[in-house]
Amino acid sequence: MLEREEILETLRMLLEERLDIRTVTLGVSLKDCASRDIDETCSLIEEKLLSVGSRLVSEAQALEEKYGIAIVNRRVAVTPLASVISPALRGVSREEGREAAVRGALALERAAAKLEVDFIGGFSALVEKGFSRGEEALVDAIPEALSRTQRVCSSVNVATTRAGINMDAVLKMGEVVKRTSELDYRSCARLVTFANAPGDNPFMAGAFHGEGEGEAALNVGISGPGVVRAVLEKHPEASLGEVAEVIKRTAFKITRVGELIGRELSRRLGVSFGIVDLSLAPTPFPGDSVAKIIEAMGVSRCGAPGTIAALALLVDAVKKGGTMATSYVGGLSGAFIPVSEDAGMAEAAREGAVTLDRLLAMTSVCSVGLDMVVLPAKTSASTVSGLIADEAAIGVMNNKTTGVRVILAGREGERVELGGLLGYAYVMPVSEHSCEAFVRRGGRIPSPIHGHRN
């Protein structure tokens, strides 16, 4: 039974501290849409998505009205499209394969527009050990596909702890990011390169419906950094152990709200309830910031010494509190540090308190990686590949998910407006020393010895 004070505290979270559900993401299997003809495949994809997802938006709106809880984004994630289009690529040239993949992206875009969802994820390829024909075609198509769509999100997994790092894929993704930025730099906000990508992640740009996920499932991504910050500000004298306990209790309450919404929405849609992703997802709104949580713990500016320890405490406490509230934890489940989407992080970067190297260090303890970082437009593809390799190494060695979502635009120090929940960022400096000879060696960096433990 809920105590009266707990109910009142939850109401305060909703009314005063911007508690919301960041996303409800419907995962849909497209395995039965694959055929030898790309036009037929695209037609089956649209038909399947409209059949399974037709009530997602309306039912989410009904739950908002019923409970008074904002659901910020309604999204769909699908089976990695590279595997779906692969049968249609037998006997075609590489250029024809690329064009077929673009047509697949346009089919996803049409379905997303008809469903009126915010984003659709799954223009994806899993290439940690190498490229199939479908995966090669899809990766080649990413720049054009993203420039011609508004809702389609793309992710490519280039490494796992068990397989190691596919450096041929890393090199290729540096070139893809460079080309995507040249066509439309804002499109890079819908592209992420992963190590250890989870198949039940509800957050974009990395969401896709994983191999073992069944026909359809509803996954929920919670929010709440503003709630955590507000609670911590009420305990300025607490020890760090007490701080961890406060965060745990708060994460428990936030997660219970997420599970309530997720279970009821999945029941209404007639699909399986998947997971709750416990990640604290910041926004550009003042106070709704992971950086501000770190500062509320006593670090004067996010990025200063002590930042990584504070971030580690935060992530661990959120996970401990969340796992007491639900048995179905999944996705990324940590704390996001996207530079442009977190106003506190953006300002810390502007002041130089948060640097690229500092961000890399912070990603060793949080989700998900170098996220929404704007680098100079002149940054070379090989430098981007080097950053992807560094981030993948952190993920592989620590057996955690890491990713790189960088945007190449403007000149160092300039403010780049991305709009909406994507916020703004100042262009960060990057080392001018070259890693091109290293990344062009190619091959596969072997997995660490602990990657093969049973």
Helices and strands as residue ranges (DSSP letters): H 4-16, E 21-28, G 31-33, H 38-53, H 56-67, E 71-78, H 81-85, G 86-89, H 94-115, E 119-126, H 133-147, E 152-160, E 164-166, H 167-184, G 185-190, E 191-195, E 216-222, H 225-233, H 240-269, E 272-277, H 290-296, H 307-325, H 343-351, H 356-362, E 369-375, H 381-398, E 402-408, E 415-417, G 420-422, E 424-426, H 436-439, E 444-445, G 449-452
